[in-house]
């Protein structure tokens, strides 16, 4: 198991990620580069303050967003994650979590 994780770490480094992901945790949580581990702490139904406390302040905030036919008050974009993550809020509550695999 450990050797598989080490191989994944080498693949991440060769893909341009400076941090090695191990057991779903980031080696540098200040930059939030991880293997979904940190973003998995954000659960649908959580308040914005709870999300910010668990995973930190977003890199970009967008207001009054329409996504897939639904309106959201706010979208938080975490660009430094692997893959980049977008959290959609309505009335201060996390409604949807999506990943941007195109980057």
HUGI-V865593 format. One record per backbone hydrogen bond with DSSP energy under -0.5 kcal/mol. CO is the residue of the C=O (numbers start at 0). NH is the residue of the N-H. If there is no record, write none. Layout:
BEGIN
co=[CO;CO]
nh=[NH;NH]
END
This chain:
BEGIN
co=[0;1;2;3;4;5;6;7;8;9;10;11;12;21;24;27;27;27;31;33;33;35;37;38;40;42;45;46;47;48;49;50;51;59;61;64;64;66;69;71;72;73;74;74;75;75;76;76;76;77;77;81;83;84;85;86;87;87;88;88;89;91;92;93;95;97;98;99;99]
nh=[4;5;6;7;8;9;10;11;12;13;14;16;15;24;21;30;31;32;33;35;81;39;40;41;42;45;93;50;51;52;53;54;55;76;74;66;71;69;66;64;63;88;61;76;77;86;58;59;78;80;84;35;99;77;97;75;94;95;72;73;92;47;89;44;87;85;100;83;102]
END
